[in-house]
Every structure is written in C-alpha cells, then in structure tokens.
Amino acid sequence: MASNPILIPILGDQLTRTIPSLRGRTKDDSVILMMEVWDEATYVKHHKQKIALIFSAMRHFAAELRDAGWCVDYVKLTDDENSGSFTGEVARAIERHSPSEVRVVEASEWRVQQALEEWPDKFACPVEILPDDRFLCTHAEFEDWAKDRKSLTMEFFYREMRKKTGLLMDGDGKPKCGEWNLDKQNREPPKGEMDAPRRPKFEPDNITREVLDLVTDKFGDHFGDIEPFEWPVTREEAEEAADAFFAERIENFGPYQDAMVHGSDDLYHSMLSPNINCGLLDPLELCQRAEKAYEDGRAPLNSVEGFIRQIIGWREYIRGFYWHFMPGLESSNKLNAQRALPEFFWTGETDMRCLSDCIRSTKENAHAHHIQRLMVLGNFCLLAGINPRDVQDWYLAVYADAYDWVEMPNVVGMILYADGGNLATKPYAASGNYINKMSDYCKECSYSVSKKTGEGACPFNPLYWHFMDRHRDRLSSNHRIGRIYSTWDRMGDEKQGEYLASAEKFLDSLEPARKGWARKEQLD
C-alpha cells in the first residue's frame, strides 16, 4: 500500500462495488474506511432488525472487499476508541493512514451531508465529495424539472424517467401499449387464501450471528423482534431474493399490490427495498429484469409497469423531492397536527384489527407493505391529527428500508399532507370502507365497519368526518375532494354531531406513547 493512500469512507447505505469513490482507484493506492457509529444507530431508536441488517451487510461487504484484495479499515461499534460519529472516525483514520486525500460519495440524508461538507475545513488533507450516480436523476436534473412548475406531479416526472431509461418504451418514443400508467389494473382486493409463494429467507451465518448478539446486548430496549432474522445481507443473497421474485411472484405483484390479508406479511411483494436502499441491489438492473420478464411472456405488463414505476418513478421522485425541499421539510405541519403518537403504535395493543396486524408485522419483520403503511397506519395518523415529527420518527425507526430521504417525504407529503399539497394532490384520507374493500381485516374485528357512530363503530368512520370537518377551510376548494362536503352538509346537524362526538370520544381515549421510544434526545 502507498505511504499516503487515498482514504475512501463508505457509508452503511453505500454497499455497492461500483460506488463512484472506488472507480479509478487501485488496491495499492487506497484504504477503504467503514464505520459502525453510535450516532447513526441511535439518533432514532431503530428497529433491532434494521440495525442488524445494516451492520451485517456492512461486515459482509467489508469481507468481500478484503477477499478481492482491498485494504479495509473497519471500525466496529464496540472498538475501544470508537468516537461515535462519522466525522470523528474519519479524523482518527486520517491520523492512522496519513492519506493524500479523502474521497467520499455524497450522503443520502441531509444531516449526514451537512457533516460531510464540513470535512474540507476540519481536515488537513483535501476532501472530494462525489455525486451518487446510483440514482438515475441528479439533483440538478430534478431542480431543472421542478423549476417553474406549479405542481410537482410524480406522474410527469415518471414519464421523463421512462424516456431517459427507455424502459417499456416503443421505438417511436411512446409507451408500450400506448399507456404510461396501469395503476387502475393494480387494485384488486384479496381473494381467498392468497397463497403466495414463500419468499427466500436466509439463515444467519457466523458474521450475522455475532451482529445479532451485539444488537441484543447494546440495543435491547429498541423496538422490534430480533429473531427470527431472515433478511439477505450480501449481494449474492439479495440477488437470490430477486431471482425468486421474478420467477415466482411478479406475475401477481401488480393486481394484488394493494391487497392486505391478516397474518400474510409478504404476499406478492418483492421485499427488495431494504437491499436496494443499502446498495446491495442495483435499481436499474431490477427494472431491466422486470422488463425482460414482460418481453419473455413471464409477467403481465401491469405488474411490470407497476414495479418499474415504484423504482424509477416513485423512488427517484421522492429522493428529488426530499432534496428540493430540505431543509424545512422535516418541520412542515400545515394541518397543525399536535396529538402525540399513541402508545399502541409501539405495543400493538389495540382492538383495531387492521392496525394491530400492521404493527405486529412491523414489530416482527421491520416491514409492512406500502398500502399498510399508507392506508392503515398512515391514514390513522392523518385522521387522528398526530404530530408529524412523531410520525416521522416512528416510520424512520421501525422499517428496515427507512432512511430520511425516503421516509420523510412519504410521511410529510404523502401520508400526512403536512406540506400543504406540494407532493400529494389530496390528503389520502379514508373511512373504514376502504380498508374493508382491500383487506380481510374487518371480518373478525372488535369494531363493526358497517357501524358509523357510537359504541362499537369502526373508529375510522367518525375519524374520517372529524378530519374533514376540522380542515374544511383548507380542503373544500380542493377539486379532488371538495364535493365530499356536499355529502357532509346533507347529513344535517344531528348526524354530524354524532360523528364528531364519536370521534372525539375515541381520540380522548388514546394513550400517548411514553417518552424514550423513538428519538435520541428523549433518552436523557
């Protein structure tokens, strides 16, 4: 190794062999620095499986790099001199290796990027911060797209990404089969037992087992079950999981992507987002594989288009939206929601069967699929007026695929309408009827979805109208939901009073979560 090597820090969501900081470097002139730091593990009290997944994936990635001949300086969480922060560990590594420069890829999260941008002033050697080209749309490209637009509608952004990649495009620049978006074909309710093929689950090896013991010891008071731990933690395992999805589940992924079945946590979902977001899987490669499945006649267009839209449409859009509105997005609260997150979001102890099952899946797997997150958990938070910062902390803490850049816009904009409509064209508010249509949750629930008010009524029913009533001044002019107020007005004072009284009685019964569940500063 050179006497003054290039120091290359690789963060926990940059586990990609083709990461820009490694390109053009040789194994003789570089030292790769990887760091398990307390700040990242505890700034919110992340789900035990989330910490285990990232640390295990990091350790396996480091081992693969060493096997390939790279010099890897790996700092474990329990190392005696661990400073607890990225900046502190880079400073210590500079002392150890006397590098000629530090070469790092930009961070995915705003707060981490702010730390990286201070490095040139903190360190004596030069620091080069490279763009993360694992995303299709650069920050500059998104800003150029967003410039002068009255609304940042994802659908139009998605079309630009289709044109850029050529995915599902005909040679004349038009979408295959003449349609850009086949979402209307992807809203089938569950049918029968929904016996989807079992997704691959992976037995922990010695590296992962050591990490599980570490997490149990150091993060025992964090939310979530640590066992069974079955996530892929290497690129090879992640590719095996992707193989199984494209071979066995993509055919029905589209039609049933919004369906919810009690006790069935995976259904036809890919379950690949944790591995995409930490860098083990290439999102564009996955989209190309989906397109190939369509071309080979192994998957229908609606399933393939839906899968591709989630990645090059929604994922890319969310990332661009996050950086466009940061800082400030994290404190958005246009609906002035102030209620504390209920305790049952951490315990799962509620008689609402839909919420209980979604929280159970979250606790056991560090995962719930997107409709569970949006239309059950998120819908409840919207209707009940839960403070956006509480909801952000919860989503960030409990899901294995959650990082600020993807969690925050989804919660603030899509789920809570807290940004006032910059992301969503309407609040995604729904009564119990939607959940009953798209799931089997209501069949054995303690509450009756057909009962609108009073004792035993599904709480979503009165909460829906309570939400609409208290935000009438803001929402009545919204062209997508404004006509709902005509229905409300036709009910008359007595019926309206029953809805509002039922909602208020339920809201008064909610026990707020105790301190210390989520954010680090609450622990002191």
Phi, psi and omega per residue, in radians:
M1 nan 2.509 3.139
A2 -1.082 2.665 -3.126
S3 -1.208 -0.515 3.075
N4 -2.187 1.338 -3.039
P5 -1.280 2.963 2.957
I6 -1.479 2.254 3.123
L7 -1.632 2.164 -3.056
I8 -2.090 1.636 3.042
P9 -1.241 2.340 3.049
I10 -2.113 2.141 -3.076
L11 -1.465 2.953 -3.018
G12 -1.195 -0.239 3.063
D13 -1.931 0.417 -3.139
Q14 -2.158 0.663 -3.009
L15 -1.495 1.070 -3.036
T16 -2.227 2.169 -3.080
R17 -1.115 -0.427 -3.137
T18 -1.700 0.338 -3.139
I19 -0.978 2.410 -3.024
P20 -0.954 -0.549 -3.096
S21 -1.175 -0.347 3.124
L22 -1.600 -0.296 -3.089
R23 -1.193 2.366 3.123
G24 1.386 -0.022 3.119
R25 -1.692 2.691 3.067
T26 -1.964 2.844 -3.120
K27 -1.253 -0.216 -3.133
D28 -1.619 -0.316 -3.041
D29 -1.979 0.197 -2.995
S30 -2.371 2.617 2.935
V31 -2.165 2.165 3.090
I32 -1.586 2.227 3.126
L33 -1.864 2.170 3.029
M34 -2.193 2.460 -2.916
M35 -2.398 2.207 2.902
E36 -1.679 1.981 -3.039
V37 -2.172 2.549 -3.082
W38 -1.096 -0.647 -3.111
D39 -0.980 -0.748 -3.083
E40 -1.330 -0.526 -3.124
A41 -1.374 -0.322 -2.975
T42 -2.256 0.031 -3.118
Y43 -1.116 -0.526 2.659
V44 -2.193 2.802 -3.075
K45 -1.473 1.424 -3.038
H46 -1.047 2.608 3.033
H47 -0.874 2.445 -3.126
K48 -0.967 -0.731 -3.116
Q49 -1.210 -0.513 3.103
K50 -1.141 -0.823 3.103
I51 -1.084 -0.766 -3.123
A52 -1.101 -0.735 3.133
L53 -1.058 -0.835 -3.080
I54 -1.190 -0.805 -3.131
F55 -1.132 -0.727 3.134
S56 -1.162 -0.754 3.107
A57 -1.085 -0.681 3.095
M58 -1.092 -0.805 -3.085
R59 -1.173 -0.676 3.080
H60 -1.160 -0.705 3.127
F61 -1.095 -0.744 3.101
A62 -1.067 -0.720 3.126
A63 -1.121 -0.695 3.114
E64 -1.126 -0.700 3.112
L65 -1.132 -0.743 3.107
R66 -1.087 -0.750 3.126
D67 -1.073 -0.503 3.130
A68 -1.482 -0.009 3.051
G69 1.797 0.034 3.128
W70 -1.388 2.633 3.001
C71 -1.535 2.040 -3.084
V72 -2.064 2.150 3.044
D73 -1.739 1.824 -3.031
Y74 -1.917 2.150 -3.141
V75 -1.810 2.002 3.102
K76 -1.435 2.760 -3.100
L77 -0.993 -0.646 -3.025
T78 -1.616 0.076 3.075
D79 -1.030 2.407 -2.984
D80 -0.998 -0.674 -3.049
E81 -1.664 0.136 -3.116
N82 -0.991 2.136 -3.078
S83 -1.369 -0.337 3.120
G84 1.649 -0.096 -3.109
S85 -2.398 2.753 3.069
F86 -1.046 -0.819 -3.095
T87 -1.081 -0.758 3.137
G88 -1.107 -0.676 -3.124
E89 -1.291 -0.584 3.048
V90 -1.157 -0.715 3.109
A91 -1.048 -0.752 3.130
R92 -1.174 -0.669 3.131
A93 -1.159 -0.600 3.081
I94 -1.097 -0.696 3.090
E95 -1.113 -0.682 -3.091
R96 -1.257 -0.665 -2.927
H97 -1.969 -0.187 -3.106
S98 0.786 1.013 -3.053
P99 -1.226 2.731 3.048
S100 -1.335 -0.477 3.072
E101 -2.851 2.857 3.008
V102 -1.905 2.285 -3.093
R103 -2.193 2.009 -3.037
V104 -2.400 2.608 3.047
V105 -1.528 2.456 -3.129
E106 -0.898 2.617 -3.131
A107 -1.386 2.696 3.107
S108 -1.416 -0.375 -3.059
E109 -1.913 2.490 -3.080
W110 -0.991 -0.852 -3.048
R111 -1.139 -0.639 3.110
V112 -1.242 -0.684 3.125
Q113 -1.097 -0.631 3.094
Q114 -1.077 -0.656 3.087
A115 -1.162 -0.759 -3.140
L116 -1.058 -0.678 -3.083
E117 -1.240 -0.213 3.048
E118 -1.511 -0.256 -3.054
W119 -1.045 -0.717 3.134
P120 -0.992 -0.542 3.130
D121 -1.482 -0.369 -3.072
K122 -1.565 -0.519 -3.003
F123 -1.917 2.583 -3.095
A124 -1.282 -0.504 -3.123
C125 -1.550 2.780 3.117
P126 -1.090 2.607 3.093
V127 -2.206 2.190 3.083
E128 -1.966 2.142 3.113
I129 -1.854 2.024 -3.038
L130 -1.698 2.600 3.054
P131 -1.183 2.611 3.123
D132 -1.574 1.713 -3.071
D133 -1.544 0.264 3.000
R134 -1.295 -0.269 3.010
F135 -1.605 2.588 -3.100
L136 -1.341 -0.557 -3.043
C137 -1.921 2.092 3.104
T138 -1.284 2.870 3.064
H139 -1.010 -0.744 -3.118
A140 -1.128 -0.699 3.131
E141 -1.129 -0.691 3.123
F142 -1.169 -0.744 3.130
E143 -1.074 -0.669 3.116
D144 -1.157 -0.693 3.098
W145 -1.149 -0.718 -3.060
A146 -1.320 -0.387 -3.056
K147 -1.001 2.267 3.046
D148 1.201 0.154 3.085
R149 -1.518 2.399 3.082
K150 -1.272 -0.556 3.103
S151 -2.461 2.519 -3.107
L152 -1.728 1.203 -3.079
T153 -1.285 2.169 -3.076
M154 -1.029 -0.633 -3.073
E155 -0.978 -0.696 -3.115
F156 -1.307 -0.608 3.037
F157 -1.107 -0.772 -3.139
Y158 -1.008 -0.713 3.126
R159 -1.090 -0.653 3.098
E160 -1.140 -0.657 3.119
M161 -1.198 -0.620 3.068
R162 -1.089 -0.787 3.140
K163 -1.128 -0.702 -3.108
K164 -1.135 -0.738 -3.083
T165 -1.533 -0.407 -3.043
G166 1.370 0.105 -3.117
L167 -1.198 2.281 3.119
L168 0.935 0.679 3.118
M169 -2.018 2.499 2.986
D170 -1.388 2.934 -3.108
G171 -1.125 -0.361 -3.096
D172 -1.634 0.275 3.081
G173 1.437 0.241 3.117
K174 -1.934 2.710 -3.137
P175 -1.214 2.581 3.112
K176 -1.058 2.432 -3.101
C177 1.138 0.190 2.977
G178 1.424 0.003 -3.116
E179 -2.197 2.466 3.103
W180 -1.433 -0.650 -2.918
N181 -2.331 2.135 -3.119
L182 -1.923 0.513 -3.058
D183 -1.063 -0.531 -3.131
K184 -1.106 -0.377 3.101
Q185 -1.547 0.006 -3.023
N186 -2.044 0.730 -3.090
R187 -2.307 0.600 -3.117
E188 -1.288 2.345 3.033
P189 -1.258 2.880 -3.139
P190 -1.138 2.577 3.127
K191 -2.239 2.148 3.096
G192 1.081 -2.493 -3.067
E193 -1.390 -0.280 -3.128
M194 0.912 1.025 -3.054
D195 -1.422 1.327 -3.115
A196 -1.305 2.631 3.071
P197 -1.027 2.509 -3.122
R198 -1.247 2.275 3.106
R199 -1.273 2.682 3.093
P200 -1.076 2.402 3.057
K201 -2.230 2.482 -2.879
F202 -2.028 2.268 3.128
E203 -1.276 2.255 3.132
P204 -1.072 2.334 3.045
D205 -1.551 -2.969 -3.068
N206 -1.118 -0.661 3.121
I207 -1.113 -0.847 -3.139
T208 -1.138 -0.674 -3.140
R209 -1.092 -0.666 3.079
E210 -1.113 -0.703 3.115
V211 -1.162 -0.707 3.122
L212 -1.073 -0.689 3.090
D213 -1.132 -0.702 3.105
L214 -1.064 -0.838 -3.107
V215 -1.122 -0.731 3.106
T216 -1.044 -0.694 -3.098
D217 -1.305 -0.789 -2.982
K218 -1.647 -0.376 -3.044
F219 -2.249 0.599 -3.074
G220 -1.099 -0.406 -3.134
D221 -1.594 0.066 3.092
H222 -1.366 2.783 3.139
F223 -1.154 2.601 2.919
G224 1.786 2.744 3.066
D225 -1.470 2.489 3.074
I226 -1.636 -0.450 3.131
E227 -2.171 2.536 -0.090
P228 -1.325 2.430 3.085
F229 -1.796 2.058 -2.987
E230 -2.333 0.274 -3.098
W231 -1.320 2.605 2.952
P232 -1.146 2.426 -3.128
V233 -2.196 0.036 3.063
T234 -2.254 2.840 3.074
R235 -1.067 -0.683 -3.138
E236 -1.060 -0.792 3.116
E237 -1.176 -0.713 3.120
A238 -1.083 -0.681 3.086
E239 -1.154 -0.633 3.086
E240 -1.113 -0.697 3.086
A241 -1.117 -0.711 3.104
A242 -1.141 -0.733 3.103
D243 -0.972 -0.790 -3.109
A244 -1.133 -0.690 3.116
F245 -1.088 -0.833 -3.097
F246 -1.233 -0.445 3.141
A247 -1.485 -0.545 -2.893
E248 -2.166 -0.432 -2.958
R249 -2.168 -0.304 -3.050
I250 -1.132 -0.481 -3.123
E251 -0.991 -0.724 -3.123
N252 -1.794 0.080 -3.139
F253 -1.027 -0.832 -3.069
G254 -1.095 -1.061 -3.052
P255 -0.975 -0.634 -3.001
Y256 -1.924 0.369 -3.099
Q257 -1.236 -0.320 3.104
D258 -1.748 -0.045 -3.078
A259 -1.315 2.595 3.121
M260 -2.328 2.282 -3.121
V261 -2.291 2.244 -3.118
H262 -0.986 2.217 3.084
G263 1.422 -0.118 3.134
S264 -1.849 1.781 -2.944
D265 -1.548 -0.440 -3.030
D266 -1.783 -0.767 -3.035
L267 0.852 -2.233 -3.097
Y268 -1.804 0.262 -3.111
H269 -1.266 2.692 -3.074
S270 -1.308 -0.564 -3.092
M271 1.057 0.488 -3.064
L272 -1.729 -0.179 -3.012
S273 -1.068 -0.643 3.089
P274 -1.060 -0.650 -3.140
N275 -1.359 -0.512 3.017
I276 -1.149 -0.826 -2.997
N277 -1.283 -0.356 3.056
C278 -1.678 -0.078 2.990
G279 1.806 0.021 -3.106
L280 -1.327 -0.412 3.127
L281 -2.126 2.491 3.118
D282 -1.562 2.068 -3.067
P283 -1.083 -0.678 -3.141
L284 -1.175 -0.701 3.087
E285 -1.035 -0.702 3.124
L286 -1.119 -0.718 3.107
C287 -1.117 -0.697 3.115
Q288 -1.153 -0.621 3.076
R289 -1.168 -0.682 3.095
A290 -1.098 -0.780 3.110
E291 -1.050 -0.705 3.133
K292 -1.122 -0.630 3.100
A293 -1.087 -0.665 3.074
Y294 -1.180 -0.815 -3.101
E295 -1.104 -0.542 3.134
D296 -1.496 -0.007 3.134
G297 1.357 0.334 -3.116
R298 -1.702 -0.096 -3.130
A299 -2.694 2.477 3.137
P300 -1.298 2.770 -3.067
L301 -1.092 -0.666 -3.094
N302 -1.115 -0.643 3.087
S303 -1.190 -0.769 -3.098
V304 -1.186 -0.776 3.122
E305 -1.088 -0.714 3.122
G306 -1.089 -0.723 3.117
F307 -1.137 -0.830 -3.131
I308 -1.115 -0.685 3.141
R309 -1.102 -0.632 3.125
Q310 -1.115 -0.519 -3.054
I311 -1.642 -1.083 -3.079
I312 -1.422 -0.284 3.055
G313 -1.590 -1.350 -2.983
W314 -1.155 -0.838 -3.079
R315 -1.081 -0.816 3.133
E316 -1.157 -0.691 3.135
Y317 -1.111 -0.788 -3.115
I318 -1.068 -0.726 3.126
R319 -1.105 -0.796 3.113
G320 -1.113 -0.730 3.136
F321 -1.057 -0.765 -3.135
Y322 -0.990 -0.910 -3.095
W323 -1.245 -0.494 3.113
H324 -1.138 -0.638 -3.033
F325 -1.854 0.079 3.066
M326 -1.634 2.580 -0.151
P327 -1.362 2.917 3.130
G328 2.063 -0.538 -3.131
L329 -1.049 -0.637 -3.059
E330 -1.148 -0.373 -3.116
S331 -1.853 0.129 -3.136
S332 -1.114 2.370 3.134
N333 -2.761 1.043 -3.036
K334 -1.120 -0.432 3.129
L335 -1.624 0.083 3.100
N336 0.915 0.821 3.112
A337 -1.381 2.216 -3.017
Q338 -2.211 -0.119 -3.074
R339 -1.221 2.465 3.110
A340 -1.267 2.621 3.056
L341 -1.027 2.311 3.140
P342 -1.171 2.646 3.118
E343 -1.022 -0.571 -3.045
F344 -1.193 -0.253 3.043
F345 -1.140 -0.390 3.110
W346 -1.714 -0.509 -3.074
T347 -1.746 -0.440 -3.052
G348 1.356 0.092 -3.056
E349 -1.528 1.496 3.072
T350 -2.546 2.596 3.108
D351 -1.394 -0.088 3.067
M352 -1.359 1.858 -2.967
R353 -1.083 -0.642 -3.136
C354 -1.130 -0.832 3.139
L355 -1.154 -0.732 -3.141
S356 -1.040 -0.744 -3.102
D357 -1.235 -0.702 3.124
C358 -1.138 -0.678 3.115
I359 -1.246 -0.644 3.070
R360 -1.030 -0.853 3.132
S361 -1.058 -0.718 3.110
T362 -1.086 -0.776 -3.126
K363 -1.149 -0.730 -3.067
E364 -1.373 -0.566 -2.945
N365 -2.110 -0.131 -2.956
A366 0.976 0.592 -3.094
H367 -2.703 2.518 2.873
A368 -2.629 2.544 -3.037
H369 -1.364 3.008 -2.867
H370 -1.107 -0.569 3.133
I371 -1.329 -0.608 3.004
Q372 -1.057 -0.718 -3.133
R373 -1.217 -0.693 -3.054
L374 -1.461 -0.926 -2.896
M375 -1.725 -0.091 3.002
V376 -1.970 -1.228 -3.108
L377 -1.115 -0.875 -3.112
G378 -1.186 -0.735 3.117
N379 -1.014 -0.724 3.103
F380 -1.088 -0.800 -3.130
C381 -1.080 -0.679 3.104
L382 -1.114 -0.919 -3.067
L383 -1.130 -0.656 -3.089
A384 -1.425 -0.146 3.106
G385 1.260 0.755 -3.127
I386 -1.343 2.414 -3.119
N387 -0.970 2.241 -3.074
P388 -1.010 -0.609 3.140
R389 -1.165 -0.643 3.065
D390 -1.092 -0.756 -3.105
V391 -1.194 -0.722 3.083
Q392 -1.010 -0.829 -3.120
D393 -1.056 -0.702 -3.113
W394 -1.147 -0.902 -3.127
Y395 -1.072 -0.700 3.139
L396 -1.143 -0.642 -3.075
A397 -1.328 -0.640 -2.846
V398 -1.675 -0.260 -3.041
Y399 -1.909 2.369 -3.063
A400 -1.139 -0.431 -3.121
D401 -1.709 0.156 -3.011
A402 -1.581 2.093 2.933
Y403 -2.208 2.757 -3.075
D404 -0.864 -0.775 -3.014
W405 -1.121 -0.506 -3.128
V406 -1.723 -0.581 -3.100
E407 -1.307 -0.818 -2.986
M408 -1.086 -0.870 3.119
P409 -1.105 -0.643 3.112
N410 -1.099 -0.752 -3.133
V411 -1.278 -0.916 -3.039
V412 -1.176 -0.781 -3.045
G413 -1.609 -0.901 -3.025
M414 -1.377 -0.809 -3.026
I415 -1.434 -0.847 -2.950
L416 -1.812 -0.119 -3.109
Y417 0.934 0.490 -3.050
A418 -1.337 -0.244 3.092
D419 -1.577 0.053 3.076
G420 1.389 0.188 3.059
G421 1.889 0.243 3.075
N422 -1.164 -0.585 -3.127
L423 -1.729 -0.994 -3.083
A424 -1.648 2.549 3.134
T425 -1.429 -0.173 3.082
K426 -2.788 2.804 2.996
P427 -1.206 2.416 3.100
Y428 -1.519 1.166 -3.141
A429 -1.688 2.418 -3.134
A430 -2.625 2.616 3.038
S431 -1.474 -3.022 3.122
G432 -1.131 -0.323 -3.109
N433 -1.063 -0.694 3.141
Y434 -1.105 -0.809 -3.116
I435 -1.123 -0.652 3.111
N436 -1.148 -0.660 -3.134
K437 -1.192 -0.696 -2.985
M438 -1.750 0.153 -3.092
S439 -2.659 3.056 2.973
D440 -1.866 0.252 -3.069
Y441 -1.078 -0.654 -2.966
C442 -1.315 -0.303 -3.015
K443 -1.081 -0.685 -3.085
E444 -2.089 0.438 -3.127
C445 -1.362 2.639 3.077
S446 -1.165 -0.417 3.107
Y447 -1.717 2.722 3.108
S448 -1.762 2.107 -3.131
V449 -1.231 -0.399 3.139
S450 -1.423 -0.236 3.126
K451 -1.598 2.235 -2.976
K452 -1.586 -0.627 -3.093
T453 -2.483 2.914 3.045
G454 1.480 -3.037 -3.100
E455 -1.047 2.274 3.084
G456 1.472 -0.060 3.112
A457 -1.284 2.526 3.059
C458 -1.008 2.128 -3.088
P459 -1.009 -0.476 3.126
F460 -1.076 -0.501 -3.084
N461 -1.179 -0.969 3.092
P462 -1.231 -0.561 3.129
L463 -1.084 -0.614 3.135
Y464 -1.040 -0.869 -3.097
W465 -1.287 -0.538 3.050
H466 -1.075 -0.751 3.107
F467 -1.094 -0.838 -3.121
M468 -1.089 -0.702 -3.115
D469 -1.168 -0.783 -3.056
R470 -1.300 -0.273 3.129
H471 -2.000 0.444 -3.079
R472 -1.052 -0.734 -3.084
D473 -1.028 -0.636 -3.112
R474 -1.458 -0.663 -2.919
L475 -1.697 -0.323 -3.036
S476 -1.119 -0.411 3.134
S477 -1.551 -0.065 3.128
N478 -1.256 2.128 -3.005
H479 -1.171 -0.342 -3.103
R480 -1.476 -0.384 -3.103
I481 -2.309 -0.043 -3.057
G482 -0.978 -0.595 -3.097
R483 -1.198 -0.287 3.109
I484 -1.032 -0.541 -3.100
Y485 -1.223 -0.380 3.026
S486 -1.144 -0.713 3.071
T487 -1.086 -0.791 -3.141
W488 -1.054 -0.764 -3.104
D489 -1.166 -0.575 3.140
R490 -1.224 -0.283 -3.119
M491 -1.190 -0.565 -3.100
G492 1.534 2.869 -3.025
D493 -1.084 -0.709 -3.057
E494 -1.154 -0.824 -3.126
K495 -1.171 -0.722 3.090
Q496 -1.032 -0.735 3.135
G497 -1.071 -0.645 3.112
E498 -1.150 -0.748 3.099
Y499 -1.067 -0.848 -3.063
L500 -1.163 -0.695 3.136
A501 -1.162 -0.717 3.119
S502 -1.104 -0.745 3.130
A503 -1.124 -0.771 -3.105
E504 -1.168 -0.633 3.091
K505 -1.109 -0.736 3.120
F506 -1.157 -0.793 -3.123
L507 -1.073 -0.659 3.118
D508 -1.151 -0.398 -3.109
S509 -1.457 -0.181 -3.072
L510 -1.271 2.259 3.089
E511 -1.596 2.124 -3.124
P512 -1.188 2.611 3.136
A513 -1.115 2.473 3.098
R514 -1.229 2.730 -3.128
K515 -1.131 2.653 3.028
G516 1.670 -0.017 -3.130
W517 -1.265 -0.699 -2.867
A518 -2.026 -1.155 -2.888
R519 -1.695 2.540 -3.018
K520 -0.960 -0.758 -3.047
E521 -1.146 -0.250 3.105
Q522 -1.399 -0.141 -3.021
L523 -1.474 -0.330 -3.052
D524 -1.319 nan nan
